[in-house]
Amino acid sequence: MRLLRVELRRLRSRRLIVLTAVGAVLLSLATLVGVWQMTRPPSDAEVAQAEQFYEEQLADWEEHGEQYVADCRAAEAEEAEATGRAADWGCDDMEPQLEWFIHVAPPLHESLLAQLTTFAALPLLAGLLIGTTFTAAELSTGSITTWLSFEPRRGRVYASKVAAAGLGVVPLAVVMLAVVVLGTWAINAQAGLTDGMTTAVWSEALGLAGRVVALAVVAALAGSALGILLRHTAAVLGGVVLYLVAEQIFTAYVPGARPWLLSLNLMGWIEGGTTYYIETCTTEATGMFCDYTERAVSVGHSLTYVLVATVVVVLLGGLVFRRRDAV
């Protein structure tokens, strides 16, 4: 506990970590600008332009609407005959409607979870960067040698550093999510979009926020271990980028392997379970047809995957730290 308290003080005193935390909070505030733009009512000029587009489309529909519907039904019947399955192209709903051309902000109970899911990447990245910087800086500068002269028991030093990185990220992640949730609610309340915010919706939103905070802690733990393994923050960030690119290439050739890749399981952790699609293409006499099958990944699967991966990285970092030269 003494070493942990010391490491927490050192974490708070690092200039780069402080700047990272400040930048993360500022970026959280910046996301509220997008929320405000999404909820603001259309201006008179935008309404006038939308009405003009609507009138133009309606005039075209009145002249050619019957032909559009006939073409749609013919294409619908052609696809049904080729695939052997019923097709619905929405041919009965093709007539232009004014609301198609005017942006209407969704109520908060419909948009909050999606906004938090999109925002989740920022606390995750902040946790990874803080954890990595905290350990890699000491190795790259050689200051870890001085520290080990005071406390030579490397296992205790490593454990305190990893734990401090994880604990130190908690207040930052909580502040970031509080800024986004409360700010989003205030902006939507001003626009009159909060009527549907029931207790169930708030509970689901808070559950998602809690999972994001926990994932930021996991990212900090993994980042601190990766900082030990690779010794440089840039090396860790570059390795993460290369891994994500490799994932995209790999899934293009082996789409069925997605449940065993990191990005999908991170999303499953955040969303409390997620889905993905498998594309199946067949070649027939009339051409190639592709079908998409939805597959589910449970939250339990994602939690287990991410936690096991994190434990492996942390244990590997500890093993390397105990055996490798400090400089």
Secondary structure, 3 states (H helix, E strand, C coil): CHHHHHHHHHHHHCHHHHHHHHHHHHHHHHHHHHHHHHHCCCCHHHHHHHHHHHHHHHHHHHHHHHHHHHHHHHHHHHHHHHHCCCCCCCHHHCCCCHHHCCCCCCCHHHHHHHHHHHHCHHHHHHHHHHHHHHHHHHHHHCHHHHHHHHCCCHHHHHHHHHHHHHHHHHHHHHHHHHHHHHHHHHHHHHCCCCCCCCHHHHHHHHHHHHHHHHHHHHHHHHHHHHHHHHCCHHHHHHHHHHHHHHHHHHHHHCHHHHHHCHHHHHHHHHHCCEEEEEEEEEEECCEEEEEEEEEEECHHHHHHHHHHHHHHHHHHHHHHHHHCCCC
